[in-house]
Amino acid sequence: MSTNGKAKEESYKKIKSILISQPKPERSPYYDLEKKYNLQIDWRQFIHVEPVTEKEFRKTRIRPDEFTAIIFTSKGAIDHFFRMCEEMRIKMSQDTKYFCLTEAIANYLQKFIVYRKRKVFAGKRLITDLKPSFMKHREKEKFLLPCSNLGAKRVVDFLEEHDFTWQDAMMYRTVSSDLSDLENVTYDVLVFFSPLGIHSLYENFPDFKQNETRLAIYGKTTQKAVMDKGLKINIPAPAPDIPSMTMALKKYLEISNK
């Protein structure tokens, strides 16, 4: 991926093109910015999920039906858990309990099971939200944690701290997408929401130089990944009175494209 000119101090040079490192949504406030400021906004996934095959998973000698409780940290984890069960011709017991980090994840579970409150437990956002439910079932249940190659550190720390009987099971991988077609493409702004996006950028373009390309970066962990690479963050979010990336871009565009 190429960039424009030599590095220099922030000058709010006019923005004409933006690349957002996410899949293109049907509706988005970015489209309003695109129209208002006459921008070219492109969307591209820098990372994607690949399933672990049944053959590969069998080598772990883990059988989901040998566990009495399943911990779900995302909708994707649900998809890959039940995919693996289907491929292994495993039918989970109707008595299996499910612990979901959020209500949205718990609701998504209804696509795969007959939903009964007594066997589905939902938190608000963090694993610690579910502590009372976990502690109630600690002695009776054997927990399985379906996860990706990235693991689920906070969940693992919680389970180890409280001495649960548990096992993690990698059922999918988050990997860098092939971006080779962007090698000679230039954008005024690159937008990132995850450290994995930064990892993918350098995996695809090891010699990436920022130069005049402006970086719009969401979240502290993503910002740290950017700074670790010695890059400059031009448009950070969230910030005081700027809760979203679209608002951060809008504020910048009000100066750069006035």
N, C-alpha and C positions, 0 to 999 in steps of 0.2 A: 504494500500500500504506500503510495507516494504522498508527499506533503508539499506545501507551498513555501518556497523562499527560505530565508534565514530566520532563526529564532530572534524574537525581539520582545520588548516590553508590551504589556497589554495596551492595545490601541483601539479596541472595539471596531476593527475593520468589518465592513459590511458582510453579513452572512447570506450566502445564496443556496448552500446545500448542507444537509444534515443527514447523518447515518445513525439510526437507532438500532442498537444491538438486541433487538427483540423481534418476534414474529409480528407481522402486520395485523392489527385488530380491525374489526368491522367498523367500530366507532371509537373515536379518540379525540381529546381536546387538541392533540397535535395537528389535526386536520384544520382546525380553526387558525392556528398559527401559520400553517402552510398557505392558506388562502389569504390571510391578512397581510403577510409579509412577502408574498409571492416567492415562496421557498420551494426547493426540491427536497422533499423528505423521503428517504428510502429506509426500508426495514430489512433487517437481516439477522437471523439467529447466529450468534457466535458460538453457542453451545447447543447440544442436543442430547437426548436420552436414548441409549441403546439397551435393549433387553438382554439379560443373561439367558443363554439358551438352557433348555431343560437338560440336555446332555451335560453341560458345564455345571449346572446346579446340582445334579445328582452326585457329582464327585465330592460335594461337601458332606454327603450322607445325612443331610437334614431333611426330615419329613415334617411338613407343616402340621399334619394331623396328630403328631405326637405332642403338640403343645396345646394348652388349655386356654391361653389368652394371647391375643395379638395386639401389638402396639403400632399404630399408624401415625406417621408424622406428616403425611401429604396425601393428596388424591392419587398422585402417581404411584406411591407405595401400594395403595389399594389395588390399582389397576394391575400392577405387576405381580402382586401376591396372588390374586385370583386367576390371573393368566397362568402362573406357574402351577397352581392347584389343578387347573383344567388340563394342562399339558401332562401333568403327572397322574392324571385320573384320580385325584384326591378330592374327597368330599368332606368338608369340615363339619364337625359335630354341631348340632343345633344348640348345644350348651356352651359353645366357645364364647368367650368374652372378648370384647374389643375396646381398647383404650385409644381414643383419638385426641390429638392435641387441640383441635378446635371443633366448634359446633358444625362448621362448614364441611370439615372432613367427615364427621359423624353422619351428617345428612347424605353425603355422597355415598357412604357405605350402603345405603338403602338400595342402590342399584344391584347389589350382590347378595344381600341377606334379607331375611324377614326381620325387620327392625323391631326390637323389643328393648325398652328402657332398662330392664334389669340386667341386660348383658352388654349394653353399649354405654361407655362413659366418655364424656367430652369435657375438655378444658377450655379455657378462654384463649390461650396462646402458648403458654409454657408448660413443660412437663411437670413443674412443681404445682400447677393448678390442679393436677390430678392426684396429688399426694394422698389426700384422704381416701380416695377410691383404691389406689394402689395398696396402701397400708392395710386396708380392710381385707384384701385378697392375697397378701404377700405369702402367707404360709400355704395357701391352697393351690395356687396357680403356677404353671410353668409358662413363662413369657417368651414369645418370639418377636423379634424386631426386624421386619423387612426393611432394607435400606439400599442405598446406592454405594458406589465405590468411595463416596465422600464420607460415609458413615453418618452418625448422629451423635456428636460428642456430648451434648448436654443431656440427652436421654441416657446414654451409656454411663455418664458420670453419676446420674441420679440412681440408676439401677445398681451400680456397684456400691455406691455410698450406703444404700439401704439393704444390701445383701439379698437381692432377689435371685431366684432361679431363672436364668434367662439365657438367650442365645441370639446373636444377630445373624442375619441371612442376606447376603448381597444378591439382589434379584434384578438390578438394573445398573447402568453406568451413565454418568454425566461426562461427556467427552467434547473436545473442541470440534467445531464444524470446519469443513474445508472452505477456506475463503480465498483460494488461489486466484479466482476470477477478479478479485478486487486489487490485485497487485499493482496495477497501473491506474487505479481510480483515486481521485482526490475528493475529499469532502472538507468543508470549512469547519464542521463540528462533528465529533464522534460522541455518542451518548452511551454510557455504561451504567449498569445497575448491579453488577456482581463482580467479585474478584476473578471468577472463572472467565468472564468476558475479557479481562485484561490478560489472563493466562493464554486464552485462545488467540488474542491479538499477536502476542509474541511467539506463540507456537507456529502461527502462520507466517508472521513477518519478523524474524529474529532481529533484523536490522532496523526496525521501526524507529524513526526520528520524528519528534513532534513538530518541530519547526513552527509554522504559523497555524497549524491545526489546533483548534480549540477543543478542550475536553470538558464535557458536561458529565459529572460524576455524582451518582446517588448513593448515599450511605457511607458510614464511617469505615466499614471494612473494605469497601471498594476504593474509597479515597486513600486508605493506607496502601493498598496494592498499587495504586497509581504512583504515590510518592516513593514507594520502595523501588520503583523503576526509574526514579529521577525525573518524572514528568511533571508538568505544571497543570494544576486544576484551575480552569478558567471559570467554570460555571458549577459551583457546588450546590447540592441539595441533600436533605432539607436544611433550611436555615431559618433564623427568626423571621416569622411572617411569610415564609416561603416553604410550605409543607411539601410541595410536589415539584417534580422535574419540569413539568410544563410551565409552572409559574416562574421557576428560575430562568428558563429559556426566554419567556415572555419579557421578564425584567431586563435581560441582557439585550434582547432584540430591540427594545424600546430605545436603547442607546446606540447600538451598532447599526440599526436599519432605519433610523429616524429620517 
